[in-house]
């Protein structure tokens, strides 16, 4: 009798172990299946997001071309191009896109000018850069290092400036990764991390004030400045105070001004002559910010758009996040 009960107990335990084993296998298979489903869903989201980004780019380029072909003299904060965001819902998710004027920053490539044989220093832009950095309380010696290291990185020759660095430093054992100077304009602000002087400075300061454009022009659109840009505007003029810059930005209003004569009439007591850079009233540089969301997936892109001399816009770079 006891033997029979023992056999029954063994059988029961064996059955329970088999059930437990099968349950574990089912859980593993189920988890793998769910992961596979999520991976497939993500790949589909990734593919559809890329298509959406490209379609939005085409739409944004058309909007920019239509607006600037109609009026190249003035682009103000009230312009529909900068205010009418694109929003719609599709089977692939929700899409939100915005065009912003990206001209209002200090183009680090403007520290040089291109001549027939080399890139040389641009004295006006250098003075503007010095003033901007001083207003941000950057040490004078560090400012000079930043200027000279930018110029040495861009220029074609191998002669270091007073505070500059050439290939001997960047290919040496103290620099990681070892590399050569660019001998070209900067493509991205992140490239400035290669320069020791910019690693000494606050990176938040660099990101907030400095940009790279595909030219050596120092320019801004005074009609789309906000109060956060008061130091930038002040740096464009030798004798303009921050208070004067704030007064100009605050007084121009949403509709902006059309030309320098109109600006001088509005501010007769402020010296607006001989700026270090081009103070304009429209823009040819834009950022297209696009966001796509679907269930638990999210992706964004930043497309840099330039309105060219041929009156056509084109993409110069794209950055994706989340895909």
Buried (B, 14 or more C-beta within 10 A) or exposed (E): EEEEEEEEEEEEEEEEEEEEEEEEEEEEEEEEEEEEEEEEBBEEBBEBBBEBBBEBBEBBBEBBBEBBEEEBEBBBBEBEBBEEEBEEEEEBBEBBBBBBBBBBBBBBBBBBBBEEEEBBBBEBBBBBBBBBBBBBEBEEEBBBBBBBBBBBBBBEEEEBBEBBBBBEBBEEEEBEEEEEBBBEBBEEBEBBEBBBBBEEBEEEBBEEBBBBBBBBBBBBBBBBBEEEBBBBBBBBBBEBEEEBBBBBBEEBEEEBBBEBEEBBEBBEEBEBEEBBBEBBBBBBBBBBBBBBBBEEBBBBBBBBBBBEEEEEBEBEBEEBEBB
